[in-house]
Amino acid sequence: MLVHSVFPDVDQLDDDTVAKLLDGRDQLGSETGYLMCFTDLKHSRLHPHSISDMADEKYPVPRPALESLPPHIEAELEQGGESMFFARYDRDSHEFYDVALPTDQSDYIEKAAELMTRLDCSLPEALDYIVLESGEYSPKTWSSIRDVRERQVKANADAVRDNLHDRPSE
C-alpha cells in the first residue's frame, strides 16, 4: 500500500499548474490531503513515485484511516509526503491494521542486538543510536514517536556513540 499527499501546498501553485495536475486524474480530492493505492508485494522495492504512476486507481484517505496509522508512519507522511507500508485495510471502519514498513526490520534487530551485547547498553539506547545515525528521523520526530523527551533520545544516542569511540575496534 502506498499513501501519498495529493500534491504539494496547492495554495502556492498557480491556476495553470493546478489544472495540469488535475487533467486526466480521478479522485484527487481528499479531506485529509492524502490518497492511497494498493500494490502487489513484488513492487515493494520500487520508488513510491513509480508505484503511484502505475496505480490504476487511487482512493482518498479518510480521516479515521489516517488516524489509525502508527506515529512513525504519520511522521513519515508529514516529513516526506508519502509512505509505503504493508497493512490490512478495513473498508467498513476505514482503519489500517497490522501496519509494517517494507524495509527489512531484521537489520535494526541485528544491529541493536550487536550493540547491546558488545557495549552492554540498553535497548532504548541502541535503538535511539541506530535510528538517529540512519538519519531517517530527526531527534525531535523520533522522540515524539517514542513519546519521550528529545534530550533523552539524544543522551541515549550519545552514550552509545561515546562508548563505541572508547572501545578498540574488534
Residue frames relative to the residue before (quaternion, step in Angstrom):
aa qw qx qy qz dx dy dz
M 1.0000 0.0000 0.0000 0.0000 0.00 0.00 0.00
L 0.1191 -0.7646 0.6306 0.0595 3.53 -1.09 0.76
V 0.0676 -0.7521 0.6543 0.0393 3.55 -0.98 0.91
H 0.0860 0.8043 -0.5824 0.0811 3.56 -0.83 0.95
S 0.5933 -0.5652 0.4274 0.3820 3.53 -1.22 0.48
V 0.6239 -0.5544 0.3959 0.3829 3.53 -1.17 0.63
F 0.6762 -0.3528 0.2087 0.6122 3.55 0.96 -0.94
P 0.7134 -0.4396 0.2910 0.4616 3.56 -1.21 0.22
D 0.7784 -0.3409 0.2411 0.4687 3.54 -1.29 0.13
V 0.3384 -0.7879 0.4857 0.1698 3.54 -0.22 1.36
D 0.6011 0.5886 -0.3612 0.4022 3.57 1.05 -0.67
Q 0.7029 0.4596 -0.2664 0.4730 3.58 1.16 -0.52
L 0.6074 0.5508 -0.3548 0.4492 3.59 1.28 0.00
D 0.4438 -0.6720 0.5116 0.2994 3.57 -1.10 0.62
D 0.7047 -0.4934 0.3084 0.4059 3.59 -1.25 0.41
D 0.6407 0.5291 -0.3341 0.4449 3.63 0.98 -0.77
T 0.6527 0.5083 -0.3146 0.4655 3.58 0.98 -0.83
V 0.6408 0.5109 -0.3193 0.4758 3.59 0.97 -0.86
A 0.6435 0.5243 -0.3222 0.4553 3.61 0.95 -0.88
K 0.6532 0.5039 -0.3145 0.4697 3.61 0.97 -0.80
L 0.6490 0.5140 -0.3201 0.4607 3.59 0.99 -0.81
L 0.7064 0.4642 -0.2608 0.4664 3.55 0.99 -0.82
D 0.5375 0.6541 -0.3968 0.3546 3.59 1.14 -0.58
G 0.8567 0.0892 -0.0920 0.4997 3.55 -0.72 1.10
R 0.6064 0.5438 -0.3696 0.4471 3.61 1.19 0.16
D 0.2366 -0.7521 0.5988 0.1405 3.54 -1.12 0.74
Q 0.8682 0.1574 -0.0996 0.4599 3.54 -1.26 0.48
L 0.2515 0.7904 -0.5270 0.1851 3.59 0.90 0.79
G 0.6059 0.5637 -0.3686 0.4234 3.57 1.12 -0.45
S 0.0994 0.7811 -0.6096 0.0918 3.55 -1.01 0.78
E 0.4967 -0.6801 0.4518 0.2943 3.56 -0.84 0.97
T 0.7252 0.4164 -0.2382 0.4939 3.59 1.10 -0.64
G 0.4899 -0.6598 0.4362 0.3666 3.57 1.22 -0.34
Y 0.6813 0.4435 -0.2863 0.5072 3.59 1.27 0.20
L 0.1932 -0.7348 0.6390 0.1201 3.51 -1.28 0.62
M 0.1697 -0.7652 0.6071 0.1303 3.56 -1.23 0.44
C 0.0477 -0.7605 0.6453 0.0544 3.49 -1.24 0.54
F 0.3751 -0.7186 0.5473 0.2084 3.50 -1.15 0.70
T 0.0673 -0.8151 0.5753 -0.0120 3.55 -0.97 0.86
D 0.5761 -0.5719 0.4589 0.3613 3.56 -1.30 0.31
L 0.6191 -0.5490 0.4159 0.3772 3.56 -1.20 0.54
K 0.6254 0.5703 -0.3498 0.4016 3.58 1.01 -0.74
H 0.6774 0.4854 -0.2919 0.4694 3.61 1.23 -0.34
S 0.4148 0.7605 -0.4388 0.2389 3.59 1.26 -0.06
R 0.6794 0.4765 -0.2991 0.4711 3.61 1.14 -0.39
L 0.5300 0.6346 -0.4045 0.3908 3.58 1.29 -0.12
H 0.5802 -0.5542 0.4591 0.3814 3.54 -1.26 0.41
P 0.5986 -0.6002 0.3879 0.3620 3.63 -0.96 0.79
H 0.6269 0.5361 -0.3557 0.4393 3.62 0.98 -0.70
S 0.6321 0.5249 -0.3291 0.4654 3.58 1.04 -0.75
I 0.6515 0.5079 -0.3127 0.4688 3.55 0.96 -0.86
S 0.6458 0.5270 -0.3146 0.4541 3.56 0.95 -0.89
D 0.6670 0.5019 -0.2975 0.4633 3.56 0.96 -0.86
M 0.6807 0.4936 -0.2854 0.4600 3.60 1.07 -0.74
A 0.5945 0.6143 -0.3672 0.3665 3.59 1.09 -0.64
D 0.3908 -0.7243 0.5245 0.2181 3.54 -0.83 1.03
E 0.8091 0.1295 -0.0435 0.5715 3.55 0.99 -0.84
K 0.1000 -0.7546 0.6471 0.0426 3.51 -1.12 0.83
Y 0.1944 -0.7975 0.5671 0.0681 3.52 -1.02 0.84
P 0.5156 -0.6194 0.4779 0.3493 3.59 -1.02 0.70
V 0.3589 -0.7065 0.5660 0.2276 3.56 -1.08 0.74
P 0.3090 -0.7633 0.5352 0.1885 3.60 -0.50 1.15
R 0.6748 -0.5145 0.3518 0.3951 3.56 -1.19 0.52
P 0.6631 0.4913 -0.3486 0.4442 3.70 0.79 -0.78
A 0.6259 0.5277 -0.3428 0.4608 3.60 1.06 -0.68
L 0.6579 0.5056 -0.3072 0.4660 3.56 0.91 -0.91
E 0.6883 0.4843 -0.2762 0.4642 3.58 0.97 -0.86
S 0.6418 0.5276 -0.3326 0.4463 3.61 1.19 -0.38
L 0.5311 0.6341 -0.4097 0.3846 3.60 1.25 -0.15
P 0.5371 -0.6139 0.4618 0.3484 3.60 -1.08 0.65
P 0.6697 -0.5407 0.3316 0.3862 3.61 -1.14 0.59
H 0.6595 0.5123 -0.3391 0.4332 3.62 0.94 -0.73
I 0.6274 0.5013 -0.3397 0.4895 3.61 1.13 -0.55
E 0.6201 0.5304 -0.3369 0.4698 3.59 1.01 -0.80
A 0.6545 0.5104 -0.3125 0.4620 3.58 0.95 -0.88
E 0.6385 0.5223 -0.3228 0.4641 3.58 1.00 -0.81
L 0.6436 0.5156 -0.3159 0.4693 3.59 1.01 -0.80
E 0.6725 0.4987 -0.2968 0.4592 3.56 0.91 -0.92
Q 0.7018 0.4733 -0.2716 0.4580 3.58 0.95 -0.86
G 0.8443 0.2162 -0.0706 0.4852 3.56 0.72 -1.05
G 0.4872 -0.6911 0.4194 0.3305 3.58 1.25 -0.17
E 0.7877 0.1752 -0.1157 0.5791 3.57 1.27 0.01
S 0.0094 0.7712 -0.6363 -0.0136 3.52 -1.27 0.44
M 0.1654 -0.7516 0.6309 0.0986 3.51 -1.01 0.85
F 0.1446 0.7913 -0.5778 0.1380 3.55 -0.82 1.00
F 0.4429 -0.6241 0.5623 0.3133 3.51 -1.36 0.23
A 0.1864 0.7822 -0.5782 0.1378 3.58 -0.96 0.81
R 0.3546 -0.6313 0.6210 0.3002 3.47 -1.38 0.17
Y 0.1451 -0.7931 0.5880 0.0640 3.55 -1.01 0.80
D 0.2263 -0.7605 0.5985 0.1109 3.55 -0.81 1.07
R 0.3316 -0.7867 0.4921 0.1702 3.57 -0.35 1.26
D 0.6368 0.5399 -0.3373 0.4351 3.60 1.10 -0.60
S 0.7726 0.3206 -0.1811 0.5172 3.58 0.86 -0.95
H 0.3281 -0.7626 0.4860 0.2732 3.59 1.31 -0.23
E 0.5254 0.6159 -0.4245 0.4055 3.57 0.84 1.02
F 0.3725 -0.6913 0.5762 0.2263 3.51 -1.22 0.68
Y 0.0826 -0.7791 0.6204 0.0358 3.58 -1.12 0.76
D 0.8424 0.1756 -0.1279 0.4930 3.53 -1.28 0.46
V 0.1676 0.8181 -0.5262 0.1602 3.56 0.89 0.98
A 0.0886 0.7790 -0.6142 0.0900 3.56 -0.91 0.99
L 0.4634 -0.6668 0.5084 0.2867 3.54 -1.10 0.70
P 0.5161 -0.6653 0.4370 0.3161 3.62 -1.05 0.63
T 0.5050 0.6420 -0.4416 0.3712 3.59 1.21 -0.20
D 0.5518 -0.6139 0.4505 0.3401 3.52 -1.16 0.53
Q 0.2737 -0.8035 0.5119 0.1322 3.56 -0.17 1.31
S 0.5475 0.6248 -0.4101 0.3764 3.61 1.16 -0.45
D 0.5523 0.5994 -0.3989 0.4202 3.62 1.15 -0.48
Y 0.6670 0.4873 -0.2955 0.4799 3.59 0.91 -0.91
I 0.6533 0.5193 -0.3167 0.4508 3.56 0.93 -0.88
E 0.6691 0.4955 -0.3001 0.4655 3.58 0.91 -0.92
K 0.6574 0.5024 -0.3135 0.4660 3.60 0.93 -0.86
A 0.6604 0.5046 -0.3108 0.4611 3.58 0.92 -0.90
A 0.6524 0.5129 -0.3167 0.4593 3.59 0.93 -0.90
E 0.6547 0.5148 -0.3148 0.4552 3.58 0.96 -0.85
L 0.6643 0.4969 -0.3046 0.4680 3.60 0.92 -0.88
M 0.6595 0.5174 -0.3116 0.4475 3.56 0.93 -0.92
T 0.6806 0.4810 -0.2833 0.4745 3.57 0.99 -0.83
R 0.7292 0.4584 -0.2430 0.4462 3.55 0.78 -1.08
L 0.7984 0.3014 -0.1411 0.5018 3.58 0.92 -0.89
D 0.3343 -0.7484 0.4964 0.2857 3.56 1.28 -0.20
C 0.3756 0.7081 -0.5081 0.3152 3.58 0.89 0.96
S 0.5859 -0.5865 0.4287 0.3591 3.56 -1.27 0.26
L 0.6590 -0.4975 0.3826 0.4145 3.56 -1.27 0.28
P 0.6603 0.4904 -0.3393 0.4565 3.66 0.83 -0.79
E 0.6276 0.5281 -0.3403 0.4598 3.60 1.01 -0.77
A 0.6749 0.4999 -0.2943 0.4562 3.58 0.88 -0.97
L 0.6886 0.4797 -0.2917 0.4590 3.60 0.84 -0.92
D 0.6396 0.5163 -0.3355 0.4602 3.58 0.93 -0.83
Y 0.6448 0.5152 -0.3178 0.4667 3.58 0.97 -0.84
I 0.6827 0.4992 -0.2936 0.4456 3.60 0.79 -1.02
V 0.6933 0.4798 -0.2867 0.4550 3.59 0.83 -0.96
L 0.6930 0.4633 -0.2942 0.4674 3.60 0.87 -0.87
E 0.6424 0.5155 -0.3277 0.4629 3.60 1.03 -0.70
S 0.6325 0.5381 -0.3365 0.4441 3.59 1.08 -0.66
G 0.3640 -0.7486 0.4776 0.2812 3.58 1.20 -0.52
E 0.4029 0.7393 -0.4588 0.2839 3.56 1.28 0.12
Y 0.7900 0.0897 -0.0334 0.6056 3.57 1.09 -0.75
S 0.4697 -0.6222 0.5393 0.3184 3.52 -1.21 0.56
P 0.6491 -0.5057 0.3703 0.4310 3.61 -1.18 0.34
K 0.6378 0.5373 -0.3290 0.4431 3.59 1.00 -0.78
T 0.6883 0.4692 -0.2840 0.4748 3.59 0.87 -0.94
W 0.6658 0.5032 -0.3078 0.4569 3.57 0.91 -0.91
S 0.6510 0.4977 -0.3309 0.4680 3.61 0.94 -0.76
S 0.6188 0.5331 -0.3360 0.4691 3.59 1.10 -0.66
I 0.6423 0.5146 -0.3149 0.4728 3.58 0.98 -0.85
R 0.7259 0.4232 -0.2349 0.4886 3.59 0.96 -0.90
D 0.3248 -0.7679 0.4827 0.2679 3.58 1.30 -0.29
V 0.5302 0.5457 -0.4516 0.4660 3.54 0.89 1.10
R 0.6369 -0.5245 0.3869 0.4119 3.57 -1.24 0.19
E 0.5974 -0.5933 0.4167 0.3426 3.54 -1.10 0.76
R 0.6563 0.5191 -0.3278 0.4386 3.59 0.93 -0.83
Q 0.6046 0.5471 -0.3591 0.4541 3.63 1.15 -0.55
V 0.6368 0.5210 -0.3176 0.4713 3.57 0.98 -0.87
K 0.6683 0.4914 -0.2974 0.4728 3.58 0.90 -0.93
A 0.6518 0.5182 -0.3157 0.4549 3.59 0.95 -0.86
N 0.6374 0.5237 -0.3258 0.4618 3.59 0.98 -0.81
A 0.6790 0.4837 -0.2877 0.4714 3.57 0.87 -0.99
D 0.6519 0.5185 -0.3130 0.4564 3.59 0.98 -0.84
A 0.6260 0.5438 -0.3388 0.4445 3.59 1.01 -0.79
V 0.6684 0.4752 -0.2995 0.4877 3.58 0.94 -0.85
R 0.6391 0.5335 -0.3211 0.4514 3.59 0.92 -0.92
D 0.6709 0.4932 -0.2931 0.4698 3.59 0.89 -0.94
N 0.6522 0.5218 -0.3026 0.4591 3.55 0.99 -0.88
L 0.6371 0.5246 -0.3222 0.4636 3.59 1.06 -0.77
H 0.6838 0.4848 -0.2812 0.4673 3.58 0.98 -0.84
D 0.6643 0.5123 -0.3020 0.4527 3.58 1.11 -0.64
R 0.6848 0.4711 -0.2836 0.4782 3.60 1.17 -0.53
P 0.4791 -0.6451 0.4991 0.3244 3.58 -1.05 0.68
S 0.5787 -0.5838 0.4410 0.3603 3.56 -1.16 0.61
E 0.2803 -0.7646 0.5595 0.1542 3.55 -1.03 0.80
